[in-house]
């Protein structure tokens, strides 16, 4: 026959004491935790919770007023920052404040003060613990007045913008005058403003390339056509009769001054663009040749012969005359 074993009186007493001690410890821990939480809330009732910073500036434990002063003294990027606005080899160094960026230290301190004070109880306590354990960085509150930035960029645009200039070709006396064209340039202020906004949001110094639009002229260079004009005016133009023919007043010479007055410069289509075409006025040449044509006109005359009774042959009485007319159109070419 077996006898059941029961815990001794001493063992039961020890277990009961341990349970009581554990219960009392738990209650005491919860009481202390609650006391700590309540004490923390009371202590930081008008202060920013520990571990909170604004833009890297520690403001934990400070009142909002004190934090405002600290933030204003520490964050000086709007006044001390430098942004380089660049256009090729030209650049303009400007402070963010000149572009309309301002720090609002009061709003920034309020943003820090709200850390751990928003949402339900669990969310608040969790945020407070994270700020104390890991740190919490609130972004500084900045005001960006784009009107000031636009005005500043517009002042730079007035220095950069340049109208399109077409290449020109003309004659002064007997001298050929040529000017090369220039590409037009204009700054896209809106596109540049967008790049400036992105840069200043980083709160760091940096370079912003200006957005420039270029418009090429239809005719950029007329130097080749200018050489053609100089070639025409380089020496007098002489009109002569064909070999074996003569005429009163021949040869006819046009000096450089006359050629300059007859020179024509016209814009003509070339591919997708245009170019200058240089030559002598066909109307002036046609007028001169048309007036000359009657003087050169010769009607044809047949030869005349007579029968010689003695020689029983024909003797030449009058030579034949070959007729001629001036072909104005062919002479132009």
C-alpha positions in Angstrom: 0.0 0.0 0.0 1.4 3.4 -1.2 1.0 6.7 0.7 0.3 10.0 -1.3 3.0 12.7 -0.8 1.7 16.2 0.0 3.8 19.4 0.1 5.0 20.2 3.5 3.7 23.1 5.4 7.0 25.0 5.0 7.0 24.6 1.2 3.4 26.0 0.9 4.4 28.9 3.0 7.4 29.7 0.8 5.4 29.7 -2.4 2.8 31.9 -0.9 5.4 34.4 0.2 7.1 34.4 -3.2 3.8 35.1 -5.0 3.0 37.9 -2.6 6.4 39.4 -3.1 6.1 39.2 -6.9 2.7 40.8 -6.7 3.9 43.6 -4.5 7.0 44.1 -6.7 4.8 44.4 -9.8 2.5 46.8 -8.1 5.4 48.9 -6.9 7.0 48.9 -10.4 3.8 50.0 -12.0 3.4 52.6 -9.4 6.9 53.9 -9.9 6.4 53.8 -13.7 3.2 55.7 -13.4 4.8 58.2 -11.1 7.7 58.6 -13.5 5.3 59.2 -16.4 3.2 61.6 -14.5 6.3 63.4 -13.2 7.7 63.6 -16.7 4.5 65.1 -18.0 4.4 67.6 -15.2 8.1 68.5 -15.4 7.9 69.1 -19.2 4.4 70.6 -19.2 5.7 73.8 -20.7 8.9 72.5 -22.1 10.1 70.6 -25.2 10.6 66.9 -24.5 14.3 65.7 -24.3 15.9 64.4 -27.4 14.1 66.8 -29.7 16.0 69.0 -32.1 15.2 71.4 -34.9 17.4 71.2 -38.0 20.1 69.5 -35.9 19.8 72.2 -33.2 19.1 70.5 -29.8 16.1 72.2 -28.0 15.1 69.4 -25.6 14.2 70.7 -22.2 13.8 74.3 -23.4 10.6 76.4 -23.3 9.2 77.4 -26.7 10.4 81.0 -26.1 14.0 79.9 -25.3 13.9 77.5 -28.2 12.9 80.3 -30.5 16.0 82.3 -29.5 18.2 79.2 -29.8 16.9 78.3 -33.3 17.1 81.9 -34.5 20.8 82.1 -33.4 21.8 78.7 -34.6 20.1 78.4 -38.0 21.6 81.2 -40.1 21.4 79.6 -43.5 19.1 82.3 -45.0 21.6 85.0 -44.1 24.9 83.2 -44.4 24.2 80.6 -47.1 25.5 81.0 -50.6 23.9 80.0 -53.9 25.8 80.4 -57.2 23.6 81.1 -60.2 25.6 80.2 -63.2 25.4 80.8 -66.9 28.5 79.5 -68.6 31.5 81.4 -67.4 29.3 84.0 -65.7 28.0 83.6 -62.2 26.0 85.5 -59.5 26.5 84.6 -55.9 23.3 85.3 -53.8 22.2 84.7 -50.3 19.0 82.6 -49.8 17.4 85.5 -48.0 17.8 87.7 -51.1 15.9 85.0 -53.0 13.0 85.2 -50.5 13.9 82.5 -48.0 13.2 83.4 -44.3 13.3 81.3 -41.1 10.3 81.3 -38.8 11.9 80.5 -35.5 8.7 80.8 -33.5 6.8 78.3 -35.7 9.9 76.0 -35.7 10.0 75.9 -31.8 6.2 75.2 -31.8 6.8 72.3 -34.2 9.4 70.9 -31.7 7.1 71.5 -28.8 4.4 69.4 -30.5 6.6 66.3 -30.6 5.1 63.8 -28.1 2.0 65.8 -27.7 -0.1 64.6 -30.6 -2.4 61.6 -30.9 -3.6 59.2 -28.3 -1.9 58.4 -25.0 0.0 55.4 -26.4 1.2 57.4 -29.4 2.3 60.3 -27.2 4.2 58.1 -24.8 5.8 56.2 -27.7 6.9 59.5 -29.4 8.3 60.8 -26.2 10.3 57.5 -25.6 11.6 57.5 -29.2 12.7 61.1 -28.9 14.6 60.4 -25.7 16.0 57.1 -26.9 16.7 57.7 -30.6 16.3 61.4 -30.9 13.7 63.3 -33.0 14.6 66.0 -35.5 11.9 68.4 -36.5 12.3 70.3 -39.8 12.7 74.1 -39.3 9.8 76.1 -40.6 10.9 78.2 -43.6 9.0 80.8 -45.6 9.9 81.0 -49.2 8.6 84.2 -50.9 8.8 83.3 -54.6 8.0 86.9 -55.6 11.4 88.0 -54.4 13.2 85.1 -56.1 11.3 86.0 -59.4 12.3 89.6 -59.1 16.0 88.7 -58.5 16.0 86.3 -61.4 14.3 88.9 -63.6 17.2 91.3 -62.9 19.7 88.7 -64.0 17.6 88.0 -67.1 17.9 91.6 -68.2 21.7 91.1 -68.3 21.5 87.8 -70.2 18.6 88.2 -72.6 19.7 89.1 -76.1 17.6 89.5 -79.3 18.2 87.5 -82.3 20.3 89.4 -84.9 20.2 88.3 -88.5 23.4 88.4 -90.5 23.4 91.6 -92.8 25.1 92.3 -96.1 25.3 95.6 -97.8 27.4 98.1 -99.8 28.8 101.4 -98.6 30.2 103.1 -101.7 32.3 100.4 -103.3 33.0 98.7 -99.9 31.1 95.5 -98.9 29.8 95.7 -95.4 29.0 92.4 -93.6 27.9 91.7 -90.1 27.6 88.2 -88.7 24.3 87.2 -87.0 24.0 86.5 -83.3 22.0 83.8 -81.5 19.2 85.1 -79.4 19.2 84.2 -75.7 16.5 84.4 -73.1 16.4 83.0 -69.5 13.4 80.8 -68.6 12.7 82.4 -65.3 10.0 79.9 -64.3 12.2 76.8 -64.9 15.1 78.4 -63.1 12.9 79.3 -60.2 11.9 75.6 -59.8 15.6 74.7 -59.6 16.3 77.4 -57.1 13.4 76.2 -54.9 14.9 72.6 -54.9 18.3 73.9 -53.9 17.3 76.1 -51.0 15.1 73.4 -49.5 18.4 71.4 -48.9 19.6 74.3 -46.6 23.0 73.9 -48.2 25.2 76.0 -50.4 25.1 74.9 -54.0 25.2 75.8 -57.7 22.1 76.4 -59.8 22.5 76.4 -63.6 20.3 79.1 -65.2 17.9 77.7 -67.8 18.7 79.5 -71.0 16.8 79.2 -74.3 18.7 80.0 -77.4 17.1 81.0 -80.8 19.4 81.0 -83.8 19.0 83.5 -86.6 17.7 82.4 -90.0 21.0 83.6 -91.5 23.9 83.4 -89.1 26.9 84.0 -91.5 27.0 85.9 -94.8 30.8 86.0 -95.2 30.7 83.7 -98.2 28.2 85.9 -100.0 30.3 88.9 -99.0 33.3 87.5 -100.9 31.1 87.1 -104.0 30.1 90.8 -103.8 33.8 91.8 -103.3 34.7 89.8 -106.3 32.2 91.6 -108.5 33.4 95.0 -107.3 37.1 94.1 -107.4 37.5 95.4 -111.0 35.6 97.1 -113.7 33.2 95.1 -115.9 34.1 95.3 -119.6 31.7 94.3 -122.4 33.4 93.6 -125.7 32.4 92.6 -129.3 33.1 89.1 -130.4 36.4 88.4 -132.2 36.4 89.9 -135.7 33.6 92.3 -135.0 33.7 96.0 -134.1 31.3 98.7 -133.1 31.3 102.3 -132.3 31.9 102.9 -128.6 33.2 99.4 -128.0 34.4 98.2 -125.5 31.9 99.4 -122.9 33.3 99.7 -119.4 31.4 99.7 -116.1 33.6 101.1 -113.2 33.2 99.9 -109.6 30.9 102.8 -108.7 28.5 101.9 -111.4 28.7 98.2 -110.5 28.0 99.1 -106.9 24.8 100.9 -108.0 23.8 97.8 -110.0 24.6 95.3 -107.3 21.6 93.3 -105.9 21.5 91.5 -102.6 18.4 89.3 -102.1 17.3 86.8 -99.4 16.4 83.5 -101.0 15.3 80.1 -99.7 17.9 77.5 -99.2 16.9 74.1 -97.9 15.1 74.7 -94.6 16.6 78.2 -94.1 17.6 81.2 -96.1 20.7 82.8 -97.5 21.8 85.9 -99.5 22.1 85.8 -103.3 24.4 88.4 -104.8 24.5 89.5 -108.4 24.1 92.4 -110.8 20.7 93.8 -111.5 19.3 92.0 -114.5 16.9 94.9 -115.2 19.8 97.4 -115.3 21.8 95.2 -117.7 18.8 94.5 -119.9 18.1 98.2 -120.1 21.7 99.0 -121.1 21.8 96.1 -123.7 18.4 97.0 -125.0 19.5 100.6 -125.7 22.7 99.3 -127.2 20.9 96.8 -129.5 19.8 99.2 -132.2 23.4 100.6 -132.6 24.7 97.0 -133.2 21.9 96.0 -135.6 23.1 95.3 -139.1 20.8 94.1 -141.8 22.1 91.4 -144.2 22.9 92.4 -147.8 23.6 90.0 -150.6 26.7 90.3 -152.7 26.3 91.9 -156.2 28.0 90.6 -159.3 28.3 91.8 -163.0 29.0 89.7 -166.1 32.2 90.6 -167.8 31.8 90.3 -171.6 35.5 90.2 -172.2 36.4 87.5 -169.6 33.1 85.8 -169.8 33.0 85.7 -165.9 31.2 87.3 -163.1 32.9 90.2 -161.4 32.1 91.2 -157.8 30.4 94.5 -157.8 29.5 94.8 -154.1 30.5 92.6 -151.2 27.8 90.8 -149.1 27.1 92.2 -145.7 26.5 89.7 -142.8 23.5 90.7 -140.7 23.8 90.8 -136.9 21.5 91.4 -133.9 22.3 91.6 -130.2 20.9 88.7 -128.3 20.1 90.4 -125.0 19.1 87.3 -123.0 22.2 85.3 -124.1 24.4 88.3 -123.3 23.2 88.3 -119.7 24.7 84.9 -119.1 
